[in-house]
Structures are given as structure tokens and as C-alpha cells.
Amino acid sequence: MYNIVNEDDFKYMMQDVSRYYFGARLSYKDILADEMAPFKFKTIVERYIIKDMDPSTTLESHLYYITEEDYEFRVYKQLKSKIRVSQLRKGKADHYQEKIYTMNEFAAISAEEKEKAGMIVRELVISKLALFAFSV
């Protein structure tokens, strides 16, 4: 399917003044084990996101199949999360183009439509202000 040379290239955590960025190949177990991950986000992951889920689930696979009916959708929506994807653009020369979706926009797209559009989840973006305001 995809020829990934180095899996670790998509396992990262970064931040700027207003957001946290998590590479989509990170598993929830990776996030919980990383001392650089925000403590409050790790608490949210433990209490609200992976309650009924295998901790080795990656952000990529979880977010790809998330729907508006899922409890985790509401948690990520509360965190003002956005999803960065690479999307296949067909034309004279097919190429991938990056696009950022809000949780509402992304969850409204079915997994079949994502597959058809050639979407690959690359990154989860969380607002620091929303994380600060989230009551645990």
C-alpha cells in the first residue's frame, strides 16, 4: 500500500505558542510513556480516550475511523483538535496535497470516502488554550 521508509519520521510531538502537534504514527501507549507529552493530555487520554481501546492503537488508525457518534470525537472536539492529512490529487501528474480538517469536518467523512480520496492521516493538532480550559 504505502512504502514507508522510516516509521519514526511520523512519531513526534512538537509545540508552538498556541498548539501541540502529534505525529499520527504515535500510539496512545507512546504518548503516555513520553515525558515530554503534556501531563493534562496524558490524563485525558487515560481517562476519556483509551478506556475501551487497545493502548497500542495509533492516532492514525483511531482518527481515520472516528465518527461523530464516538465519545472520543466529543473529547477531541472539546480540545479544538484538527487533523492534518495528505490527500491524493489526481491530474496530469498525481500528487499528494496537505489539508487541515476540523474534527467536525473530518468525522463527517466516512472511512470509505477517505479511502476513495486517498487520505492519509499525518498529524493531530490540539489547541493549548482548549487543553488548558478542559476540566479533567
LUMFI-587658 format. One record per residue (C-alpha): residue in one letter; y, x, z. Coordinates in nm, 4 decimals. Each point is the difference from the previous one (the first is absolute). Layout:
<rs>
+------+----------+----------+----------+
! type !    north !     east !       up !
+------+----------+----------+----------+
!    A !        Y !        X !        Z !
...
+------+----------+----------+----------+
</rs>
This chain:
<rs>
+------+----------+----------+----------+
! type !    north !     east !       up !
+------+----------+----------+----------+
!    M !   0.0000 !   0.0000 !   0.0000 !
!    Y !   0.2737 !   0.2392 !   0.1206 !
!    N !  -0.0262 !   0.3767 !  -0.0047 !
!    I !   0.1517 !   0.1034 !   0.3337 !
!    V !   0.0059 !   0.3772 !   0.0270 !
!    N !   0.1147 !   0.0299 !   0.3600 !
!    E !  -0.0435 !  -0.3047 !   0.2217 !
!    D !   0.2255 !   0.1520 !   0.2682 !
!    D !   0.3019 !  -0.0189 !  -0.2311 !
!    F !   0.0131 !  -0.3713 !   0.0796 !
!    K !  -0.0514 !   0.0389 !   0.3759 !
!    Y !   0.3406 !   0.0594 !   0.1509 !
!    M !   0.2591 !  -0.1326 !   0.2423 !
!    M !   0.3686 !   0.0588 !  -0.0576 !
!    Q !   0.3221 !  -0.1453 !   0.1244 !
!    D !   0.3655 !  -0.0136 !  -0.0839 !
!    V !   0.2909 !  -0.1533 !   0.1879 !
!    S !  -0.1106 !  -0.3610 !  -0.0467 !
!    R !  -0.3691 !  -0.0062 !  -0.0994 !
!    Y !  -0.3495 !   0.1324 !   0.0574 !
!    Y !  -0.2200 !   0.0767 !  -0.3009 !
!    F !  -0.3801 !   0.0004 !   0.0204 !
!    G !  -0.2166 !   0.1232 !  -0.2869 !
!    A !  -0.2415 !  -0.2736 !  -0.1044 !
!    R !  -0.3126 !   0.2172 !   0.0295 !
!    L !   0.0495 !   0.0236 !   0.3763 !
!    S !  -0.2513 !  -0.1994 !   0.1969 !
!    Y !   0.1037 !  -0.1842 !   0.3125 !
!    K !  -0.2149 !   0.2502 !   0.1913 !
!    D !   0.2085 !   0.2843 !  -0.1518 !
!    I !   0.3213 !  -0.1686 !   0.1103 !
!    L !  -0.1250 !  -0.0575 !   0.3547 !
!    A !  -0.1155 !   0.3627 !   0.0287 !
!    D !   0.3218 !   0.1555 !  -0.1297 !
!    E !   0.2418 !   0.1012 !   0.2742 !
!    M !   0.2908 !  -0.0166 !  -0.2458 !
!    A !  -0.0530 !  -0.3722 !  -0.0666 !
!    P !   0.2464 !  -0.2187 !   0.1907 !
!    F !  -0.1567 !  -0.1119 !   0.3281 !
!    K !   0.1222 !  -0.3559 !  -0.0395 !
!    F !  -0.1535 !  -0.0286 !  -0.3470 !
!    K !  -0.3304 !   0.1350 !   0.1335 !
!    T !   0.0121 !  -0.2641 !   0.2741 !
!    I !   0.0647 !  -0.2725 !  -0.2608 !
!    V !  -0.2904 !   0.1307 !  -0.2092 !
!    E !  -0.2348 !  -0.0079 !   0.3002 !
!    R !   0.1081 !  -0.3387 !   0.1369 !
!    Y !   0.0757 !  -0.2022 !  -0.3104 !
!    I !  -0.1277 !   0.1577 !  -0.3202 !
!    I !  -0.3480 !   0.1465 !   0.0564 !
!    K !  -0.1284 !  -0.2415 !   0.2644 !
!    D !  -0.2687 !  -0.1348 !  -0.2345 !
!    M !  -0.0066 !   0.2840 !  -0.2499 !
!    D !  -0.1758 !   0.3317 !  -0.0478 !
!    P !   0.2494 !   0.2739 !   0.1030 !
!    S !  -0.1141 !   0.2129 !  -0.2953 !
!    T !   0.1590 !  -0.2561 !  -0.2363 !
!    T !   0.2754 !   0.1638 !  -0.2039 !
!    L !   0.3478 !  -0.1440 !  -0.0382 !
!    E !  -0.0663 !  -0.0088 !  -0.3732 !
!    S !  -0.3036 !  -0.2277 !   0.0184 !
!    H !   0.1360 !  -0.2187 !   0.2801 !
!    L !   0.3383 !  -0.0601 !  -0.1620 !
!    Y !  -0.1506 !  -0.0509 !  -0.3466 !
!    Y !  -0.1958 !  -0.3033 !   0.1215 !
!    I !   0.2494 !  -0.1366 !   0.2568 !
!    T !   0.0991 !  -0.3638 !  -0.0432 !
!    E !   0.2694 !  -0.2183 !   0.1508 !
!    E !  -0.2669 !  -0.1696 !   0.2131 !
!    D !  -0.0997 !   0.3250 !   0.1735 !
!    Y !   0.1331 !   0.0609 !   0.3497 !
!    E !   0.0760 !   0.3617 !  -0.0924 !
!    F !   0.2284 !  -0.1260 !  -0.2773 !
!    R !   0.2244 !  -0.1587 !   0.2631 !
!    V !   0.0031 !   0.3224 !   0.2017 !
!    Y !   0.0964 !   0.2095 !  -0.3026 !
!    K !   0.2580 !  -0.2591 !  -0.1032 !
!    Q !   0.1547 !   0.0173 !   0.3476 !
!    L !   0.0214 !   0.3793 !  -0.0441 !
!    K !   0.1940 !  -0.0532 !  -0.3275 !
!    S !  -0.2742 !   0.1926 !  -0.1781 !
!    K !   0.0091 !   0.0859 !  -0.3658 !
!    I !  -0.2786 !   0.1214 !  -0.2238 !
!    R !   0.0535 !   0.2729 !  -0.2595 !
!    V !  -0.2411 !  -0.0319 !  -0.2915 !
!    S !  -0.0675 !   0.1746 !  -0.3268 !
!    Q !  -0.0332 !  -0.2593 !  -0.2709 !
!    L !  -0.1415 !   0.0504 !  -0.3475 !
!    R !   0.2540 !  -0.0643 !  -0.2771 !
!    K !  -0.1535 !  -0.0493 !  -0.3387 !
!    G !   0.1909 !   0.0940 !  -0.3100 !
!    K !  -0.0047 !   0.2668 !  -0.2680 !
!    A !  -0.1066 !   0.2402 !   0.2703 !
!    D !  -0.1534 !  -0.1581 !   0.3099 !
!    H !   0.1511 !   0.1362 !   0.3200 !
!    Y !   0.0280 !  -0.0785 !   0.3694 !
!    Q !   0.3283 !  -0.1163 !   0.1443 !
!    E !   0.0850 !  -0.0238 !   0.3690 !
!    K !   0.1158 !  -0.3258 !   0.1494 !
!    I !   0.0746 !  -0.1083 !   0.3563 !
!    Y !  -0.1008 !  -0.3482 !   0.1135 !
!    T !   0.0891 !  -0.1887 !   0.3173 !
!    M !  -0.2983 !  -0.1325 !   0.1959 !
!    N !   0.0704 !  -0.3530 !  -0.1264 !
!    E !   0.0070 !   0.1120 !  -0.3631 !
!    F !  -0.3102 !   0.2172 !   0.0305 !
!    A !  -0.2164 !  -0.2450 !   0.1944 !
!    A !   0.0850 !  -0.2751 !  -0.2496 !
!    I !  -0.1767 !   0.1986 !  -0.2741 !
!    S !  -0.3757 !  -0.0587 !  -0.0007 !
!    A !  -0.2417 !   0.2937 !  -0.0014 !
!    E !  -0.1077 !  -0.1024 !  -0.3506 !
!    E !   0.3602 !   0.0120 !  -0.1244 !
!    K !   0.0495 !   0.3399 !   0.1658 !
!    E !  -0.3128 !   0.1288 !  -0.1724 !
!    K !   0.1138 !  -0.1391 !  -0.3341 !
!    A !   0.3446 !   0.1611 !   0.0425 !
!    G !  -0.1586 !   0.3357 !   0.0874 !
!    M !   0.1681 !   0.0188 !   0.3423 !
!    I !  -0.0771 !   0.2878 !   0.2338 !
!    V !   0.1374 !  -0.0183 !   0.3552 !
!    R !   0.1733 !   0.3301 !   0.0764 !
!    E !   0.2042 !  -0.0466 !   0.3162 !
!    L !   0.0845 !  -0.2290 !   0.2902 !
!    V !   0.3682 !   0.0024 !   0.0982 !
!    I !   0.1045 !  -0.1358 !   0.3405 !
!    S !   0.3524 !  -0.0614 !   0.1255 !
!    K !   0.0846 !   0.1969 !   0.3149 !
!    L !   0.2377 !  -0.2746 !   0.1139 !
!    A !  -0.2702 !  -0.2665 !  -0.0391 !
!    L !  -0.2475 !   0.2216 !   0.1864 !
!    F !   0.2539 !   0.0447 !   0.2788 !
!    A !   0.0570 !  -0.3782 !   0.0195 !
!    F !  -0.3731 !  -0.0863 !  -0.0062 !
!    S !  -0.1105 !  -0.1243 !   0.3418 !
!    V !  -0.3408 !   0.1366 !   0.0933 !
+------+----------+----------+----------+
</rs>
